[in-house]
Amino acid sequence: MFHLSQWLILVLFSLSVSASVAAEGSVSDANTTCNFDSQKQIAVDYQQLQLPAGRKANTVVPYGKVWAPGGKPLTLFTNTPLSIAGKNMADGAYTMFVVPEEKSWTLIISKSTDISGKYDEANDLVRVPMQFGKLPQAETAFTAYFAHVATDQCNLRLDVGKDRAWVVFQRK
C-alpha cells in the first residue's frame, strides 16, 4: 500500500516528466483531482488537446481505435483502493486510454505506467464501457475533470466537441 509521501513522489515525478515534454501547438499539460477526504484522493494528469479552429471533434478523435489524447495516456494516481465497474484497484499509479466511438466510449485502465503513448493490451487491468451523452455546446478542447458526486464516489468526465463520456470511481 502506498503511503501519502510515496504518492506525492509519484505525482511530482509525473509532473516533472510532463513539464519536460515539449508541448506542440495545441497540446498542454493539465490535471484534475478528486478528494475523498483530506488524506485520500485520486488524480489524473493528461494532455489537454485543443481542437483546431473550425474542425469538428470527429476529424481529430480516432473513432474505433485506442487513443492517447495528445499522444500520451492519461495517468491515474490513487492513494486509496478504488473500484471501477466491479473491478478492484489497489492504490498506486496507472495509465488510461480511451476507445472513442460515435455514440459510446470505452475506458482502458492499464497496469503499465509507461507514458510514451504506446498501448499494450497485455497490460490491461480493466476495460470499462463509459456512460455517454451529448453536450449542448461543443467544447474546443479534450478536457478531463472529476465530479465528486457522493462521499466515496468520483465521476471522471471526458469532454471533446459535443461528446461527454464518464465513468464512476468508487473508494473501497
Buried (B, 14 or more C-beta within 10 A) or exposed (E): EBEEEBBEEBBEEBBEBBEEBEEEEBBBBBBBBBEBEEEBBBBBBBBBBBBEEEEEBBEBBEEEEBBBBBBBBBBBBBBBBBBBBEEEBEBBBBBBBBBBBEEEBBBBBBBBBBBEBEBEEEBBBBBBEBBBEEEEEBBBBBBBBBEEEEEBBBBBBBBBBBBBBBBBBBBE
